[in-house]
Amino acid sequence: MPRMDEKQRWSATLPACSPLLAACMATRGSLTEHLMATGHPFAVDVLAQGHTAIYADEAELLQISAKQPVYARHVRLMLNGEAVVIARSITLQDSQAWRPILERGSRSLGLTLFGGLPGLGREALQFLQTAAPHPLHILASAHDTHHAPQLGARRCRFTLANSPLLVSEVFLPALENYLR
């Protein structure tokens, strides 16, 4: 059996999905603004926040030890009270630049990241068609009422004051109902 990382690699190419979902996943602007533009009530629900273990593919991208804990914020992005995206934002546990930004309660991170934050760097989007046992799929599947075996995901690395922030977003099938 192939190792997980051989089957599930991040790529610059969008995974196979509907044109509506592809347009949402590929948006270079704020996902929050994209979701708000649907006209449905938008909300951010914080699932967890604090120190946690890093995933192997995250450690590789951030160039830190897989044993080094990180500071994470897990949220559900909701439309009309339904979870449509699960997001995981991580930074170094002692990041002076990102910790105050992540400690924002139910306010959207996207509005800050795309609101003209001075000195912000952004790398290219990466995409993944994720499935179990990838930890992002496990995190998101707990909120997927459709129980999809695979979920589209994207991630982007930001830098501020030489400190990295990795934002990963998993798109739930329920989102398609709001993109029509």
C-alpha positions in Angstrom: 0.0 0.0 0.0 1.4 3.5 -0.9 2.3 5.8 2.0 -0.3 8.6 2.7 2.1 11.3 1.4 2.5 9.5 -1.9 -1.3 9.5 -2.5 -2.1 13.0 -1.2 0.3 15.7 -2.3 -0.4 19.4 -2.4 -0.3 20.9 -5.9 -0.7 24.1 -7.8 -3.5 22.4 -9.8 -7.1 22.5 -8.6 -8.6 19.1 -7.8 -11.5 17.8 -10.0 -14.7 19.6 -8.8 -17.7 21.5 -10.1 -17.0 24.8 -11.9 -18.8 26.7 -9.1 -16.6 25.1 -6.4 -13.5 25.5 -8.5 -14.1 29.3 -8.8 -14.6 29.5 -5.1 -11.4 27.5 -4.3 -9.3 29.3 -6.8 -10.3 32.8 -5.7 -7.1 34.8 -5.0 -9.1 37.3 -2.9 -10.7 36.9 0.4 -12.7 33.7 0.8 -14.8 35.5 3.5 -15.8 38.1 0.9 -16.6 35.4 -1.7 -18.9 33.6 0.8 -20.5 36.9 1.9 -21.3 37.7 -1.7 -23.6 34.7 -1.8 -26.1 36.8 0.1 -26.6 34.2 2.8 -25.9 35.1 6.5 -22.2 34.5 7.1 -20.6 33.6 10.5 -17.3 32.3 11.9 -17.6 29.6 14.6 -14.3 29.0 16.5 -13.9 25.2 17.1 -10.5 25.3 18.9 -7.7 27.6 19.6 -4.3 27.2 21.3 -1.2 25.1 21.2 -1.4 21.9 19.1 0.7 19.4 17.2 1.7 20.2 13.6 0.8 18.0 10.7 3.8 16.5 8.8 3.1 18.3 5.6 2.7 21.6 7.5 6.1 21.1 9.2 7.7 20.6 5.8 6.2 23.8 4.4 7.0 25.9 7.4 10.5 24.3 7.7 10.2 23.4 11.3 10.5 20.1 13.3 7.4 17.9 13.2 7.8 17.7 17.0 7.6 21.5 17.4 4.1 22.5 18.7 2.4 25.4 16.9 -0.4 27.8 17.8 -3.6 27.0 15.9 -7.0 28.4 15.3 -9.7 26.0 13.9 -12.9 27.5 12.7 -16.1 26.7 10.8 -17.2 29.2 8.1 -20.9 29.1 8.1 -23.6 30.2 5.6 -27.1 30.3 6.9 -26.1 28.4 10.0 -24.5 25.5 8.0 -20.8 24.7 8.0 -19.4 25.1 4.5 -15.6 25.5 5.1 -13.4 24.2 7.9 -10.2 26.3 8.3 -7.0 25.7 10.2 -4.6 28.6 10.7 -1.2 27.8 12.3 1.8 29.9 13.3 4.9 29.4 15.5 3.8 29.1 19.1 5.7 32.3 20.1 4.8 34.4 17.1 4.5 38.0 18.1 3.2 39.0 14.7 0.4 36.4 14.3 -0.8 35.5 17.8 -2.7 38.8 18.3 -4.3 38.5 14.9 -5.4 34.9 15.5 -6.8 35.7 18.9 -9.8 37.4 17.4 -12.8 35.4 18.5 -15.5 35.0 15.8 -14.2 37.8 13.6 -13.0 36.6 10.2 -9.3 36.2 9.6 -9.8 36.8 5.8 -10.9 40.3 6.2 -7.6 41.2 8.0 -5.4 39.2 5.5 -7.0 41.0 2.6 -7.5 44.3 4.2 -4.2 45.9 3.3 -2.1 44.7 6.3 1.3 46.5 5.9 4.3 44.2 5.3 2.1 41.1 4.5 3.6 38.5 2.1 1.6 35.9 0.4 2.7 32.8 -1.5 0.8 30.9 -4.2 -2.2 28.8 -3.4 -1.8 25.0 -3.1 -4.6 22.5 -3.6 -5.3 19.0 -2.3 -8.1 16.4 -2.9 -7.9 15.2 0.7 -9.2 11.9 2.1 -8.7 9.9 5.3 -6.2 9.5 6.9 -5.0 13.0 6.2 -5.6 15.0 9.4 -7.3 17.9 7.5 -9.8 15.5 6.2 -10.4 14.0 9.6 -10.8 17.6 11.1 -13.3 18.6 8.4 -15.2 15.3 8.1 -16.6 15.8 11.6 -18.6 18.7 10.2 -19.5 17.2 6.8 -23.2 16.1 6.8 -22.7 14.5 3.4 -19.9 12.2 4.6 -17.9 12.7 1.4 -14.9 10.3 1.1 -12.8 13.1 -0.5 -12.9 16.9 0.2 -11.2 19.7 -1.8 -8.7 21.8 0.2 -6.4 24.7 -0.4 -3.7 26.3 1.6 -1.6 29.4 1.5 1.5 30.6 3.4 1.6 34.2 4.6 4.5 36.1 6.2 4.4 39.1 8.5 7.5 40.4 10.3 9.4 37.3 9.0 6.9 35.0 10.8 4.9 32.4 8.9 1.2 31.8 9.0 -0.3 28.8 7.2 -4.0 28.9 6.4 -5.6 25.7 5.2 -9.3 25.5 4.2 -11.3 22.4 3.5 -14.4 22.9 1.3 -17.5 20.9 2.4 -20.1 19.6 -0.1 -22.8 21.8 1.5 -21.1 24.9 0.1 -22.3 24.0 -3.4 -25.9 24.7 -2.3 -25.0 28.3 -1.7 -22.9 28.9 -4.9 -25.7 28.6 -7.4 
